[in-house]
């Protein structure tokens, strides 16, 4: 397998992955007349950089074709599993990845396909009865280690794992991907406070700060700004970067930090790479096309995305 993390090769790979994420999510949204499209536009470079440069993940241990739902974990259910295997083994030297905004699941599945951890037809089971490729990702879904539940719960779960890894003296880091809307939840701030209290500098958090949530603009729903200053007040090490700049994203996670969690606030555009989407602003959370004419316009945009990747 190509060493995509090598200094000379990771950027073009990450760029290709980011383009592939947008293309696959747009294609799926058109085919199914619905999808979390703005989330793909805003987060593509963040996730591509995490997987191709920042995180130290082992090879996937999961099948390319996702297995069916085995039932929830229980003492009498030995067949249950999580989707963590797509991120490699849990050995002490490897990093662990926690995916918090589970409505971004389609984005994560597309990413896993792009980096070869999920098969090309992995989205064929998307949102079907009995499938693990769920619309809202759960612990058994590809790439998910836990069921994040309500937004903001995942960071606490990741913090518990990070504390256990610290006690066991495991060198691997714990990475978390968050949406900025989760800072409207009190549990997020409690988790940041706890991470700092325990000095867990084995935790790195990337935030897709796209300024949007389900009801529109963040600033019109609940105030979280100035986000970086608030996070610093809670004791986090904060690095704010342009969220579509591959080098800035990578450097923010690769430069060492100490004393508490790292939070990379990545300022992103929810319409990046798909200007047509801006016509729907500020309601961007979920796209369902309103007419055949609109669908055709997005098909043309998809053709342009495909050409850009050639």
N, C-alpha and C positions, 0 to 999 in steps of 0.2 A: 504494500500500500504506500502511496506517495506521502512523504512527510510534509503535510500541509502547514506545519508550524515552523518550518525552516524560514529563516529571515528572508530568503530570496524568493520564496514561493507562496507565502500565505495570503498576500494582498489580492492577487488575481483570483485565487480560489475563493476568498471571502466575498469578493465582489460578485463572482458568479453565483455563489450561494444566495446572497441577498437578492439578486435579480430573479433567481429561481423561486425564492419564497413568494415574491410579489406575483410572479407569473402564475404559479400554481394556485395561489389563493384567489386571484382574479378569475382564473379559468374555472375553478370550482364554484365561485360565486355566480358566474354566468350560467353554468350548467344546472345549478340548483336554485337559481333565483333567490339567493340569500347567502350572506357570509359576513364574517368580521374582517372587512377589507381594510379599514383605516388602521387597524392594529398591525396588519402586515406591512403597510406602507411606513409606519413609524418605527417598527422594531426590527426590521429586516437586517440592518447593519449591526445592531447590537447583538442579536443572537448569532449572526454569522461570525462575528468577531470572537464571541465567547467560545464557540465550538471549534473554530479553526486556528485560534491564536492563544486565547487566555487560559482556558480550562485545561487541566491535565487529566483527560478521561482515557480510560482503557478502551479496547475494542468492544463493540457491542456483543452482548451475550444472548440477545433475544432474536427470535426468528424474523426474517424479512417480511413474512406474511403474518400479521398479528393474529394470535389465537383468539378464540371466542371467549366471552366473559365466563369465568369459572365460578362465579358466586362470591359473596363477600367473605373476608377472612373470618374464620370461626374455628373452634376446637374440633368440630366435626367436618371441616372442609379442608382436607390436605392439598387441594388443587388450586387454592387461591394464589395469586402472585401480584406483583406490582410491575409497573412499566419501567422501573429503574434500570433493568438489564440493557435497555437501548443506550444507556449512558455508560455502559461498561461495568466491570466488577467493582465491588465495594472494599477492595483491599486497602490497607492503611496508607499506602503511597498515592492512591488515586484520589482525585477530587470528586466531590458529590455535587449534584445540581438539583435545585428545587425550583419548580415552576409555579409561581403564585397566581397570576391572573388567568385562571383556567379557561376563561372564554376565548383566550388566544390559542386554544388547542389546535385549530386548523393551521395556524402559523407554525407551531412546533412540529406537527406532523410533516408539513412541507419541508421544514428545515431538516428533519431527520432523513427524508428522502434525498435531499440535495447532498448531504454529507455521507450517504451510503449506509446509514444505520437502519433504514426502513425501505422496503421494496417499492419499486415504481408504482405498483398497484395498491400501495398501502392505504390510499384514500378511498379505494373502492368500497370499503366497509363503513365509511364515515356515516355516523348517526343512524345506523341500522339496528334493528332489534337483535339483541344477543351479541353485538359487537363490542370490542374494547376500544374501538376508534370513536370515542364519544364526542358529541358536539361540545359539551362542557367537560373537559378532561377530568378524570378521576384517577385514583391510585393505580388502577389496572390498565390505564391508557398508555400507549407508547410514549416514553420520555418522562412520564410522571412517576415520582417516587411516593407521593402522598396525595390524599384527597385534600385539596386546599380548603374545601368547604366555602364558607363565606369569605369574600376578599379580606385579606389581612391575616388570616390564620396561618398561612404557610411559613411566614417569617419566624413565627414562634416555634413551629415544628423544626425548621432548619436550625434554629438556635439551640434546641435541645440536642440535636445530633452533633452540632459543633462543640457543645460543652462535653458530651461524651467522648468525642475525638480528642479533645484537649486532655481529659482525664487519662485516656489510654495512650497519650503521647503519639498520636497518629499525625504524620506530617501533611497529609492531604488536606486541602481547603474545602470549605463549603460555600458554594455559590448560589445566589438567589436572584431570580428575575422578578421584578415588581412593576406594576403600573403606578403612575402617579396618583390615580384615584384612590389607591389604598391608603394614602396619607390623610384621607378624610375619616379614617377609622382609628379609634383610640388604641386598638390592640397593636397597630403598627408602631406607634410611639412607645408603648410599654415594652415591646420587643426590643426596639433600639436601645432603650434605657437599660434593659437587662443584659443585652450584649455588651454594652459599655461597662456595666457594673462588674461583669465577670471577666472583663478584659479579653473578649474573644476576638482577637485579631486574625483568626483563621476563617473569618466570614467576609465574603465580598458580595456586595449587593449592587446590581445594575437596575436603574429605574428608567423606564420608558416615560419620560416627562413630555407627553404630547399635548398636554393642556386640555384633554377631552375626557369625558366620562359619559355614561349612558344618557344623561339628561342634557347634554350639551357641553358648553365650555366650563372648565373647572371653576374659574373665577366667578361664574354666575350661580354656582351650586354650593360651594364651600371653599373657604379660604385656606390654602396651604402655603402660600408664599409669604415671605421669602424662604423657600424650601431649604436651600443649602445652609443658610444661616440658622434656621431652626434645628436642622440635623446636627450642626456643629455644637449648638447649645446643649444637645442631648449627649454629646461626647463622641459622635461619629467622626471618622476621618472622611472628609468630603472632597470629591473632585468633580467639578462641573465641566462638561465637555459638550461640543456639538455632536449630536447623536447619529449623524450620518457620515462622520469622519472616521474612517477605519483606524488610522494611526492614533488619533486622539483617544478613541475607545480602547484600543489595545494598550497603549501606554498607561492609561489610568488604572488598569487592572494588573499590569505587570510590575509597576513600580512598587517596591515594598512599603508596608505601613505597619505601625505598631500601636498597641494600647487599646484598641477597640475595633469595631467593624468598619470596613471601608464601604462607603456609599458613593457610587458613580451616578451622578444625576446627568442623564443624557437628554439634552434638549432636542426634541424631534418634531417633525412635521407630519401630521396624520394623513397628509395627501402626497407625501414625497414619492416621486416616481409615477404618480398618477394624477396629473393636474385636474383631470375631469372630475375627480371626486370632490374637489373644492366647491363645486356648485351646490353640493348638499349641505355644506356647513351652515350652522354649527351642529346639526344633527348627523353625526358620522358613526355612531356606535355600531349599527348593524345595517347593512345595505340589502334592501329588497327593491328590485327595479319596478318602476311605476308604469312603464309602457314598453311596447316592442321597439319604439324608436330609441328609447334610452338604452335598452339592452343592446341594440345594434351599435350604438356609440361606444359602449364598453367593449364590444367585440373588436371594434377597430382599434381601441386602445390596447387590447390584448395582442393584436397583430403587431403593433408597434413595439410592445415589450418583447415579443419573440424575436423581432428583427434586431433589437438592441443587444440581444444575447448571442447573436450569431458572429 
